[in-house]
Amino acid sequence: MKQIIAVAALFCAATTFTNKTTAQALTTDDIKAQTLKEWERAKAYTIEYMNTMTAEKYSYKAHDSIRSFAQQLLHLAGGNVFLMNAATGDAFPAWMSMDLEQRPGAQSKDSAMYFVNASYDYCINAIKNASLSKWGEKVKVFGMEQTRYAMMIKTFEHQTHHRGQTTIYIRLQGIKPPQEKLF
């Protein structure tokens, strides 16, 4: 028994003293680089979702009272641009309008993919071009004051939410949605 305790104590001591980690401070450049990496990942993941659903099912609604699959994606695209504009002040692209998800000509798979990809490109470029010195500035959105960086995070959260909602549309069609893309 003493031998087991001695071995366990030696193991604990060895792992305690050999697995040292050192903290490294993040710079604002590190945060910007990670933010861009996450947006690139989100774009690739959303493209996988769009490619998973067949073109003829883009008009599918899980229930009459909610958006179609295409409308979910178009809402995601409009939200990307509207919210990122609030965060960075970059000019809206010419195609942006608050009724994007209702436009009859935008409901096809090809059109939805165009607008969604363009919205991710808008967000990625807005972040690339954003001055880090302004990320702490306050902006007012929907009557609430937020930092520009907080609005970038909220924009990311919004697109994640709506992409996630499309999972049920895909599953209700008997299609397996893309595997989680956390990294």
Z-matrix of the N, CA and C atoms (Angstrom, degrees):
N
C 1 1.442
C 2 1.529 1 110.69
N 3 1.348 2 115.81 1 -43.01
C 4 1.466 3 119.92 2 179.17
C 5 1.529 4 110.31 3 -60.63
N 6 1.328 5 115.71 4 -34.90
C 7 1.463 6 120.28 5 -178.92
C 8 1.537 7 110.08 6 -67.48
N 9 1.325 8 118.14 7 -39.91
C 10 1.467 9 122.19 8 179.03
C 11 1.525 10 109.83 9 -64.50
N 12 1.332 11 115.89 10 -43.91
C 13 1.473 12 120.26 11 179.11
C 14 1.524 13 110.14 12 -63.55
N 15 1.306 14 117.32 13 -41.06
C 16 1.466 15 121.12 14 179.75
C 17 1.521 16 111.07 15 -64.51
N 18 1.330 17 116.95 16 -42.53
C 19 1.469 18 121.13 17 178.81
C 20 1.527 19 109.90 18 -65.08
N 21 1.336 20 116.85 19 -43.27
C 22 1.464 21 121.00 20 179.34
C 23 1.533 22 110.55 21 -62.77
N 24 1.322 23 116.87 22 -42.92
C 25 1.463 24 121.00 23 178.64
C 26 1.522 25 111.07 24 -63.82
N 27 1.327 26 116.66 25 -41.68
C 28 1.460 27 121.08 26 177.98
C 29 1.528 28 110.94 27 -63.60
N 30 1.337 29 116.82 28 -41.23
C 31 1.464 30 121.49 29 178.47
C 32 1.525 31 110.44 30 -63.12
N 33 1.332 32 116.72 31 -46.87
C 34 1.474 33 120.92 32 179.05
C 35 1.525 34 111.07 33 -59.99
N 36 1.316 35 116.30 34 -44.04
C 37 1.465 36 119.93 35 179.86
C 38 1.524 37 110.53 36 -64.55
N 39 1.318 38 116.66 37 -42.00
C 40 1.466 39 120.48 38 -178.04
C 41 1.529 40 111.10 39 -65.34
N 42 1.332 41 117.36 40 -43.47
C 43 1.467 42 119.46 41 -178.86
C 44 1.518 43 111.66 42 -73.64
N 45 1.313 44 116.95 43 -30.93
C 46 1.464 45 120.17 44 178.70
C 47 1.521 46 111.06 45 -66.57
N 48 1.309 47 117.38 46 -41.58
C 49 1.453 48 120.63 47 -173.91
C 50 1.530 49 114.23 48 -92.26
N 51 1.319 50 117.67 49 -14.56
C 52 1.468 51 118.66 50 -178.96
C 53 1.521 52 113.28 51 -100.99
N 54 1.317 53 119.02 52 -14.77
C 55 1.460 54 121.71 53 -178.94
C 56 1.522 55 111.60 54 -101.64
N 57 1.290 56 115.67 55 40.78
C 58 1.460 57 119.64 56 179.70
C 59 1.525 58 109.48 57 -71.04
N 60 1.293 59 115.49 58 139.35
C 61 1.457 60 121.06 59 172.99
C 62 1.515 61 107.38 60 -121.67
N 63 1.275 62 114.41 61 152.38
C 64 1.450 63 118.20 62 177.63
C 65 1.516 64 108.66 63 -115.88
N 66 1.301 65 115.54 64 137.01
C 67 1.458 66 120.75 65 178.68
C 68 1.518 67 109.32 66 -76.86
N 69 1.301 68 113.73 67 138.36
C 70 1.459 69 119.34 68 176.25
C 71 1.518 70 108.07 69 -121.37
N 72 1.284 71 116.40 70 131.76
C 73 1.455 72 120.53 71 178.62
C 74 1.524 73 109.39 72 -71.24
N 75 1.318 74 115.09 73 138.24
C 76 1.456 75 119.87 74 174.86
C 77 1.520 76 108.96 75 -84.10
N 78 1.285 77 116.05 76 138.84
C 79 1.459 78 120.12 77 174.35
C 80 1.521 79 108.42 78 -95.58
N 81 1.298 80 116.66 79 165.75
C 82 1.460 81 120.14 80 176.03
C 83 1.525 82 110.16 81 -62.66
N 84 1.314 83 117.67 82 -33.66
C 85 1.469 84 120.33 83 176.32
C 86 1.532 85 110.93 84 -64.55
N 87 1.343 86 117.02 85 -38.01
C 88 1.467 87 120.94 86 176.57
C 89 1.529 88 110.31 87 -61.85
N 90 1.325 89 115.96 88 -43.32
C 91 1.464 90 120.89 89 -178.47
C 92 1.528 91 109.86 90 -65.52
N 93 1.309 92 116.88 91 -42.42
C 94 1.465 93 120.27 92 178.30
C 95 1.528 94 110.60 93 -63.88
N 96 1.316 95 117.66 94 -43.30
C 97 1.464 96 121.78 95 179.63
C 98 1.525 97 110.74 96 -62.44
N 99 1.329 98 117.36 97 -42.84
C 100 1.465 99 120.68 98 179.06
C 101 1.521 100 110.63 99 -66.98
N 102 1.317 101 117.30 100 -39.95
C 103 1.462 102 121.31 101 178.13
C 104 1.526 103 110.09 102 -59.91
N 105 1.323 104 116.85 103 -45.22
C 106 1.467 105 120.66 104 177.92
C 107 1.533 106 111.46 105 -63.07
N 108 1.317 107 116.73 106 -41.16
C 109 1.463 108 121.09 107 178.69
C 110 1.531 109 110.53 108 -60.38
N 111 1.325 110 116.78 109 -41.80
C 112 1.462 111 120.72 110 179.62
C 113 1.524 112 111.60 111 -66.22
N 114 1.330 113 117.30 112 -39.48
C 115 1.462 114 120.17 113 177.98
C 116 1.525 115 111.72 114 -66.91
N 117 1.323 116 117.42 115 -37.77
C 118 1.471 117 120.69 116 176.56
C 119 1.529 118 110.09 117 -64.30
N 120 1.316 119 116.80 118 -41.58
C 121 1.465 120 121.19 119 177.68
C 122 1.523 121 110.70 120 -63.90
N 123 1.329 122 116.68 121 -44.29
C 124 1.466 123 120.93 122 -179.85
C 125 1.523 124 111.25 123 -62.09
N 126 1.320 125 116.39 124 -39.71
C 127 1.469 126 120.21 125 177.99
C 128 1.530 127 110.01 126 -62.35
N 129 1.314 128 117.27 127 -48.53
C 130 1.470 129 121.01 128 -179.51
C 131 1.531 130 110.46 129 -61.30
N 132 1.312 131 116.88 130 -40.45
C 133 1.468 132 121.65 131 -179.58
C 134 1.524 133 110.37 132 -65.62
N 135 1.317 134 117.14 133 -43.56
C 136 1.460 135 121.25 134 179.85
C 137 1.527 136 110.57 135 -65.64
N 138 1.319 137 117.59 136 -37.48
C 139 1.470 138 120.52 137 175.77
C 140 1.526 139 109.84 138 -60.70
N 141 1.330 140 117.68 139 -40.98
C 142 1.469 141 120.88 140 176.54
C 143 1.529 142 110.42 141 -59.05
N 144 1.322 143 117.18 142 -42.85
C 145 1.464 144 120.86 143 178.08
C 146 1.524 145 110.88 144 -62.37
N 147 1.324 146 116.71 145 -46.14
C 148 1.459 147 119.89 146 -178.81
C 149 1.527 148 111.30 147 -63.58
N 150 1.318 149 117.11 148 -38.45
C 151 1.460 150 120.54 149 179.67
C 152 1.522 151 112.62 150 -73.11
N 153 1.327 152 117.27 151 -22.80
C 154 1.462 153 121.06 152 -179.70
C 155 1.530 154 111.63 153 -70.45
N 156 1.325 155 116.58 154 -38.43
C 157 1.468 156 120.22 155 -178.74
C 158 1.527 157 108.98 156 -81.20
N 159 1.320 158 115.64 157 133.00
C 160 1.465 159 120.22 158 179.38
C 161 1.530 160 109.96 159 -70.07
N 162 1.324 161 115.85 160 151.68
C 163 1.471 162 121.97 161 -175.84
C 164 1.527 163 112.25 162 -56.54
N 165 1.317 164 116.87 163 -40.55
C 166 1.476 165 119.35 164 -176.50
C 167 1.528 166 112.50 165 -71.62
N 168 1.311 167 117.95 166 -10.56
C 169 1.467 168 121.46 167 -179.51
C 170 1.533 169 112.85 168 -100.96
N 171 1.307 170 118.91 169 4.70
C 172 1.462 171 120.23 170 179.61
C 173 1.526 172 112.00 171 -65.76
N 174 1.317 173 117.73 172 -21.61
C 175 1.464 174 120.87 173 178.23
C 176 1.531 175 112.08 174 -88.40
N 177 1.327 176 117.04 175 -2.40
C 178 1.467 177 121.53 176 -177.14
C 179 1.529 178 111.54 177 -64.26
N 180 1.331 179 114.72 178 135.89
C 181 1.462 180 122.55 179 173.45
C 182 1.518 181 107.79 180 -118.73
N 183 1.314 182 116.84 181 131.54
C 184 1.465 183 120.88 182 177.32
C 185 1.529 184 110.72 183 -67.18
N 186 1.313 185 116.63 184 -24.62
C 187 1.462 186 123.85 185 176.92
C 188 1.522 187 106.91 186 -154.95
N 189 1.336 188 116.87 187 148.78
C 190 1.473 189 120.89 188 -177.24
C 191 1.522 190 113.95 189 -58.31
N 192 1.325 191 117.41 190 -26.98
C 193 1.468 192 120.84 191 -173.61
C 194 1.529 193 114.02 192 -87.99
N 195 1.329 194 118.08 193 1.90
C 196 1.465 195 120.18 194 -177.24
C 197 1.524 196 111.59 195 -122.25
N 198 1.308 197 115.48 196 172.82
C 199 1.457 198 122.18 197 -178.93
C 200 1.531 199 111.35 198 -64.65
N 201 1.329 200 114.24 199 152.80
C 202 1.461 201 119.22 200 170.74
C 203 1.524 202 108.11 201 -75.05
N 204 1.328 203 115.62 202 171.01
C 205 1.463 204 120.48 203 176.24
C 206 1.528 205 109.63 204 -56.28
N 207 1.330 206 117.22 205 -47.74
C 208 1.470 207 120.99 206 179.29
C 209 1.523 208 110.60 207 -60.92
N 210 1.322 209 117.74 208 -43.32
C 211 1.463 210 120.96 209 -179.10
C 212 1.527 211 111.72 210 -63.93
N 213 1.329 212 117.63 211 -36.69
C 214 1.472 213 120.13 212 175.50
C 215 1.523 214 109.56 213 -58.93
N 216 1.323 215 115.85 214 -46.52
C 217 1.467 216 120.06 215 -178.35
C 218 1.522 217 111.54 216 -68.01
N 219 1.318 218 117.07 217 -38.65
C 220 1.465 219 119.97 218 178.41
C 221 1.526 220 111.08 219 -68.83
N 222 1.326 221 116.35 220 -34.81
C 223 1.465 222 119.82 221 174.73
C 224 1.530 223 109.80 222 -64.78
N 225 1.317 224 116.15 223 -42.50
C 226 1.471 225 121.20 224 175.74
C 227 1.528 226 109.38 225 -56.34
N 228 1.327 227 116.88 226 -47.33
C 229 1.471 228 121.47 227 -178.02
C 230 1.527 229 110.90 228 -62.57
N 231 1.330 230 116.66 229 -47.10
C 232 1.458 231 120.00 230 178.98
C 233 1.518 232 111.94 231 -62.92
N 234 1.326 233 116.26 232 -40.19
C 235 1.459 234 120.62 233 177.42
C 236 1.511 235 112.10 234 -64.37
N 237 1.325 236 116.78 235 -41.35
C 238 1.467 237 119.89 236 176.83
C 239 1.518 238 110.55 237 -53.77
N 240 1.323 239 115.33 238 -49.88
C 241 1.470 240 119.41 239 -175.14
C 242 1.523 241 111.36 240 -72.09
N 243 1.332 242 117.74 241 -47.53
C 244 1.462 243 120.75 242 -177.86
C 245 1.527 244 111.73 243 -60.61
N 246 1.338 245 116.71 244 -48.77
C 247 1.457 246 119.98 245 -177.03
C 248 1.528 247 112.35 246 -71.14
N 249 1.340 248 117.30 247 -38.37
C 250 1.467 249 119.12 248 178.73
C 251 1.535 250 110.12 249 -69.26
N 252 1.318 251 116.80 250 -32.96
C 253 1.461 252 119.58 251 174.28
C 254 1.525 253 109.99 252 -60.78
N 255 1.329 254 117.04 253 -40.93
C 256 1.466 255 120.47 254 177.68
C 257 1.520 256 110.71 255 -63.46
N 258 1.341 257 116.22 256 -33.16
C 259 1.466 258 120.82 257 -178.73
C 260 1.521 259 112.38 258 -76.17
N 261 1.315 260 116.98 259 -39.29
C 262 1.469 261 119.58 260 -170.74
C 263 1.522 262 114.74 261 -114.92
N 264 1.323 263 117.15 262 -22.11
C 265 1.454 264 120.11 263 -177.64
C 266 1.520 265 113.84 264 81.21
N 267 1.343 266 117.80 265 3.55
C 268 1.464 267 119.91 266 177.23
C 269 1.524 268 109.73 267 -60.71
N 270 1.314 269 116.79 268 144.57
C 271 1.459 270 121.96 269 -179.15
C 272 1.526 271 110.63 270 -61.72
N 273 1.324 272 115.50 271 145.84
C 274 1.461 273 120.37 272 176.29
C 275 1.526 274 109.72 273 -67.00
N 276 1.340 275 117.51 274 143.69
C 277 1.466 276 119.00 275 172.73
C 278 1.534 277 109.12 276 -67.65
N 279 1.305 278 116.87 277 157.84
C 280 1.469 279 121.80 278 -176.14
C 281 1.529 280 112.33 279 -58.80
N 282 1.317 281 118.19 280 -31.39
C 283 1.463 282 121.36 281 -175.99
C 284 1.528 283 113.92 282 -79.31
N 285 1.316 284 117.33 283 -13.10
C 286 1.463 285 120.97 284 -173.76
C 287 1.520 286 111.52 285 -71.33
N 288 1.326 287 114.82 286 130.60
C 289 1.464 288 121.19 287 170.76
C 290 1.520 289 107.58 288 -152.55
N 291 1.305 290 116.05 289 156.39
C 292 1.460 291 120.27 290 -177.02
C 293 1.524 292 111.72 291 -70.38
N 294 1.321 293 118.39 292 -13.47
C 295 1.464 294 120.66 293 179.31
C 296 1.529 295 112.62 294 -102.94
N 297 1.310 296 117.70 295 19.55
C 298 1.462 297 121.68 296 -176.29
C 299 1.523 298 112.05 297 -51.46
N 300 1.322 299 117.21 298 -45.08
C 301 1.463 300 119.35 299 -175.74
C 302 1.525 301 112.98 300 -70.05
N 303 1.338 302 117.23 301 -13.45
C 304 1.472 303 120.85 302 179.22
C 305 1.531 304 112.98 303 -99.63
N 306 1.319 305 117.58 304 -8.90
C 307 1.469 306 120.24 305 -178.11
C 308 1.530 307 110.73 306 -63.73
N 309 1.327 308 117.84 307 122.18
C 310 1.470 309 119.53 308 179.48
C 311 1.535 310 112.88 309 -58.52
N 312 1.312 311 117.67 310 -37.30
C 313 1.462 312 121.29 311 -178.23
C 314 1.519 313 114.74 312 -74.79
N 315 1.324 314 117.41 313 -5.23
C 316 1.469 315 120.78 314 -177.69
C 317 1.526 316 112.66 315 -101.99
N 318 1.315 317 118.48 316 0.25
C 319 1.464 318 121.85 317 -169.48
C 320 1.530 319 115.06 318 -82.46
N 321 1.318 320 118.70 319 -12.68
C 322 1.464 321 120.19 320 -179.32
C 323 1.527 322 110.87 321 -74.83
N 324 1.318 323 115.67 322 162.83
C 325 1.458 324 120.25 323 178.29
C 326 1.526 325 110.81 324 -59.42
N 327 1.324 326 116.84 325 -46.70
C 328 1.473 327 120.08 326 -179.13
C 329 1.522 328 111.85 327 -59.94
N 330 1.332 329 116.76 328 -44.25
C 331 1.471 330 120.27 329 -179.69
C 332 1.524 331 111.17 330 -66.77
N 333 1.322 332 116.73 331 -46.29
C 334 1.472 333 119.89 332 179.77
C 335 1.528 334 109.66 333 -59.69
N 336 1.328 335 116.83 334 -43.19
C 337 1.468 336 119.81 335 179.38
C 338 1.526 337 110.77 336 -62.83
N 339 1.322 338 117.02 337 -39.95
C 340 1.463 339 119.62 338 178.67
C 341 1.535 340 110.44 339 -60.41
N 342 1.329 341 116.91 340 -51.39
C 343 1.465 342 120.39 341 -176.32
C 344 1.531 343 112.11 342 -65.96
N 345 1.308 344 116.68 343 -40.30
C 346 1.469 345 119.48 344 179.69
C 347 1.531 346 110.01 345 -65.41
N 348 1.320 347 117.44 346 -47.73
C 349 1.469 348 119.72 347 178.26
C 350 1.524 349 111.53 348 -60.84
N 351 1.331 350 116.22 349 -42.30
C 352 1.467 351 119.84 350 178.45
C 353 1.526 352 111.04 351 -62.93
N 354 1.330 353 116.95 352 -35.71
C 355 1.474 354 119.50 353 179.92
C 356 1.526 355 111.00 354 -69.18
N 357 1.319 356 117.46 355 -38.59
C 358 1.471 357 119.70 356 176.14
C 359 1.527 358 110.41 357 -66.42
N 360 1.314 359 116.78 358 -41.34
C 361 1.468 360 119.56 359 177.30
C 362 1.523 361 110.50 360 -60.90
N 363 1.332 362 116.38 361 -40.63
C 364 1.470 363 120.82 362 177.57
C 365 1.531 364 109.88 363 -59.16
N 366 1.327 365 116.70 364 -48.34
C 367 1.473 366 120.83 365 -178.63
C 368 1.524 367 111.37 366 -63.13
N 369 1.311 368 116.66 367 -46.34
C 370 1.461 369 121.13 368 -178.54
C 371 1.521 370 110.66 369 -62.05
N 372 1.316 371 116.78 370 -44.81
C 373 1.471 372 119.75 371 178.86
C 374 1.521 373 112.01 372 -68.14
N 375 1.329 374 116.79 373 -36.43
C 376 1.470 375 119.82 374 178.19
C 377 1.529 376 110.61 375 -62.68
N 378 1.325 377 116.61 376 -40.88
C 379 1.464 378 120.32 377 178.86
C 380 1.526 379 110.22 378 -68.66
N 381 1.337 380 116.67 379 -44.18
C 382 1.467 381 120.23 380 178.69
C 383 1.525 382 111.29 381 -57.00
N 384 1.327 383 116.19 382 -40.43
C 385 1.464 384 121.12 383 -175.39
C 386 1.524 385 113.86 384 -88.00
N 387 1.320 386 117.08 385 -9.74
C 388 1.463 387 120.34 386 -176.97
C 389 1.525 388 110.47 387 -72.04
N 390 1.302 389 115.14 388 134.64
C 391 1.458 390 120.90 389 176.65
C 392 1.528 391 109.00 390 -76.19
N 393 1.324 392 115.97 391 122.91
C 394 1.466 393 120.36 392 179.64
C 395 1.522 394 112.28 393 -57.48
N 396 1.311 395 116.87 394 -27.97
C 397 1.463 396 120.06 395 -178.67
C 398 1.530 397 111.88 396 -67.37
N 399 1.340 398 117.09 397 -14.64
C 400 1.465 399 120.40 398 -178.80
C 401 1.530 400 113.03 399 -101.69
N 402 1.330 401 118.36 400 -5.29
C 403 1.457 402 120.85 401 -175.39
C 404 1.522 403 112.09 402 -63.08
N 405 1.304 404 118.74 403 -24.16
C 406 1.466 405 122.01 404 179.30
C 407 1.517 406 113.55 405 -89.47
N 408 1.329 407 117.87 406 -6.84
C 409 1.466 408 120.69 407 178.59
C 410 1.519 409 110.66 408 -64.98
N 411 1.312 410 115.14 409 148.43
C 412 1.466 411 121.08 410 179.34
C 413 1.527 412 109.96 411 -90.93
N 414 1.319 413 114.99 412 139.75
C 415 1.461 414 122.60 413 173.62
C 416 1.519 415 107.32 414 -129.71
N 417 1.317 416 116.59 415 154.53
C 418 1.459 417 120.60 416 -179.80
C 419 1.529 418 108.11 417 -106.42
N 420 1.327 419 115.96 418 122.32
C 421 1.462 420 121.90 419 179.93
C 422 1.528 421 107.51 420 -133.50
N 423 1.329 422 115.52 421 127.31
C 424 1.468 423 120.94 422 -177.51
C 425 1.529 424 110.97 423 53.57
N 426 1.332 425 116.01 424 36.06
C 427 1.458 426 121.56 425 177.38
C 428 1.522 427 115.36 426 77.79
N 429 1.336 428 116.46 427 3.28
C 430 1.465 429 119.93 428 -179.32
C 431 1.521 430 109.91 429 -116.08
N 432 1.320 431 115.06 430 140.04
C 433 1.450 432 120.44 431 179.08
C 434 1.523 433 110.59 432 -87.29
N 435 1.318 434 115.32 433 130.03
C 436 1.467 435 122.65 434 179.92
C 437 1.529 436 107.88 435 -138.55
N 438 1.334 437 116.27 436 156.91
C 439 1.462 438 117.47 437 170.54
C 440 1.528 439 108.30 438 -76.22
N 441 1.308 440 115.18 439 159.64
C 442 1.470 441 119.40 440 176.92
C 443 1.530 442 110.13 441 -59.52
N 444 1.320 443 116.84 442 -39.64
C 445 1.458 444 120.14 443 179.03
C 446 1.530 445 110.91 444 -64.73
N 447 1.329 446 117.97 445 -40.49
C 448 1.466 447 120.99 446 177.36
C 449 1.527 448 110.46 447 -60.78
N 450 1.330 449 117.29 448 -37.57
C 451 1.470 450 120.40 449 177.94
C 452 1.525 451 110.63 450 -66.63
N 453 1.324 452 117.73 451 -34.96
C 454 1.470 453 119.92 452 176.02
C 455 1.527 454 110.15 453 -63.16
N 456 1.326 455 115.68 454 -41.37
C 457 1.468 456 120.32 455 179.16
C 458 1.530 457 110.19 456 -66.20
N 459 1.328 458 116.69 457 -41.74
C 460 1.459 459 120.32 458 179.35
C 461 1.532 460 111.14 459 -65.78
N 462 1.315 461 116.45 460 -34.75
C 463 1.466 462 119.86 461 175.90
C 464 1.525 463 109.74 462 -63.37
N 465 1.324 464 116.52 463 -43.64
C 466 1.465 465 120.87 464 178.62
C 467 1.529 466 110.29 465 -62.45
N 468 1.321 467 116.24 466 -42.91
C 469 1.459 468 120.57 467 179.17
C 470 1.526 469 111.19 468 -61.43
N 471 1.324 470 117.11 469 -40.70
C 472 1.466 471 121.93 470 -179.08
C 473 1.525 472 110.98 471 -62.21
N 474 1.334 473 117.30 472 -46.43
C 475 1.468 474 118.57 473 -178.62
C 476 1.524 475 110.77 474 -67.62
N 477 1.324 476 117.22 475 -35.31
C 478 1.460 477 120.34 476 177.66
C 479 1.529 478 110.33 477 -63.60
N 480 1.311 479 116.03 478 -43.35
C 481 1.468 480 121.97 479 179.82
C 482 1.531 481 110.91 480 -59.00
N 483 1.322 482 117.22 481 -48.90
C 484 1.467 483 119.82 482 -176.38
C 485 1.523 484 112.72 483 -73.96
N 486 1.309 485 118.07 484 -33.97
C 487 1.469 486 118.90 485 172.99
C 488 1.523 487 109.02 486 -62.43
N 489 1.328 488 116.16 487 -43.15
C 490 1.463 489 120.62 488 178.54
C 491 1.517 490 112.29 489 -60.31
N 492 1.320 491 117.45 490 -37.37
C 493 1.464 492 119.95 491 178.77
C 494 1.530 493 111.63 492 -62.97
N 495 1.322 494 117.02 493 -30.43
C 496 1.470 495 118.70 494 -178.82
C 497 1.527 496 112.35 495 -71.23
N 498 1.312 497 118.20 496 -14.19
C 499 1.466 498 121.15 497 178.96
C 500 1.523 499 110.75 498 -57.23
N 501 1.324 500 116.89 499 -43.99
C 502 1.465 501 119.53 500 -177.88
C 503 1.527 502 110.54 501 -66.25
N 504 1.315 503 118.46 502 -35.98
C 505 1.468 504 121.47 503 178.08
C 506 1.535 505 109.48 504 -60.42
N 507 1.320 506 115.15 505 -45.19
C 508 1.467 507 120.71 506 -179.29
C 509 1.523 508 109.94 507 -64.70
N 510 1.324 509 117.05 508 -46.63
C 511 1.472 510 120.65 509 -179.01
C 512 1.528 511 111.92 510 -63.77
N 513 1.330 512 117.48 511 -38.07
C 514 1.465 513 120.26 512 179.47
C 515 1.529 514 112.22 513 -66.89
N 516 1.318 515 116.88 514 -15.01
C 517 1.460 516 121.06 515 174.93
C 518 1.524 517 111.61 516 -92.71
N 519 1.326 518 116.29 517 4.01
C 520 1.457 519 120.84 518 179.78
C 521 1.518 520 113.20 519 76.85
N 522 1.315 521 116.28 520 20.62
C 523 1.464 522 122.21 521 -178.84
C 524 1.521 523 108.23 522 -107.65
N 525 1.303 524 116.35 523 140.19
C 526 1.468 525 121.11 524 177.27
C 527 1.529 526 108.54 525 -81.66
N 528 1.342 527 117.57 526 124.11
C 529 1.467 528 119.55 527 178.21
C 530 1.529 529 111.40 528 -69.63
N 531 1.318 530 116.54 529 163.23
C 532 1.473 531 119.79 530 178.43
C 533 1.521 532 111.86 531 -58.04
N 534 1.305 533 114.50 532 150.47
C 535 1.474 534 121.77 533 175.95
C 536 1.531 535 109.50 534 -64.98
N 537 1.307 536 116.85 535 148.00
C 538 1.465 537 121.79 536 177.74
C 539 1.518 538 110.47 537 -49.63
N 540 1.304 539 116.00 538 140.05
C 541 1.476 540 121.69 539 -179.35
C 542 1.523 541 107.94 540 -125.14
N 543 1.326 542 115.79 541 66.24
C 544 1.457 543 120.61 542 -175.12
C 545 1.525 544 111.95 543 -74.78
N 546 1.326 545 116.68 544 -27.84
C 547 1.465 546 119.82 545 -177.92
C 548 1.503 547 111.24 546 -123.39
